[in-house]
């Protein structure tokens, strides 16, 4: 694996986890406590916890999920 592809995988994981954690934490925060004056503060508190978890899980499961996806689509 070249250095560039290694960085590409890390940047992809960072961007994907930033976006997914942001959307999911916003939706869960809105569903659980509503959207009012304190929403952004509650969402950011949730997001600060969610993003590192999402990033770690994405990095650790990326290869395994790619293999499962390849098997499911017959692309192995």
Secondary structure, DSSP 4 states (H G I P E B T S, - for coil): --HHHHHHHHHHHHHHHHHHHHHHHHHHHHHHH-SSTTHHHHHHHHHHHHHHHHHHHHHHHHHHHHHHHHHHHT--
